[in-house]
């Protein structure tokens, strides 16, 4: 598929558009989390568990992802477990660690709400050539890595 003609844009326009997207997504995540009875940090942690696609994650993994202490993650995990989102089990290789996995019913609940948005984004992506998607994905990954580095060094 060949790319469609696109309007020219300066870096400042792309950054402004990204800022708008991030702001809109933050508001959306707040509403989504509230509807699930969670905080945004809880939702960030649960999303990380889902992204692991069945591979258990640790409390340390979640602390890093949500940019909180491992002590704070305990409260997050307590809420997620009480809400039926995650299950914890001891790590047989290291008794000090706990492994966290998503509860299938919770995955279905979240997918029922978030899935339509993913479908819309997939449909939007179909408007771009594979080469354009590669550029967009590269930029987003690199911007994400930069954001993580900046957050780790500044906060």
C-alpha positions, 0 to 999 in steps of 0.5 A: 500500500502506498502512502496517501499525500499528507499535509506538511507539518513542523515538529512543533505541530507534531508535539502539540498534537501529541500533547493534545492526544496525551491530555485527552488520553489522561482524561479518558484514563481517569474516567475509565479507571473511575468506572472500574473503581480504580485509580489511574496508577492502579490502571497503569499497573493492571495494564502492565500486567495485561501487556505481559500477556500471561507472563507473571510480573513482579511488584518491582516491575509494577513499581517501576512502571507506575513510578512508585515505591514497592511499598506503594505497589502493595496498596495498589496490588491490594486494591487490584486483588480486592477488585478481582483484577489480579491474582498473586502467587509466591515465586517458587524460585524466590520466596521473597517475591510475589508473581502477579497475573491478570484474572481472566474475567477482569481482562474481559471486563476491561476489554469490553470497555477499552476494546472499541477504542483499540478497534478505532485506532486499528481502523485509523492505522489502516489509512497509513502505509506499512512504511508510515506505520513504521515511522510512527511506531519508531517515533512513539517508541523513541519518544516513550523511551525519552519520556521514561528517561526524563521522568526517572531523572527529573522526578 
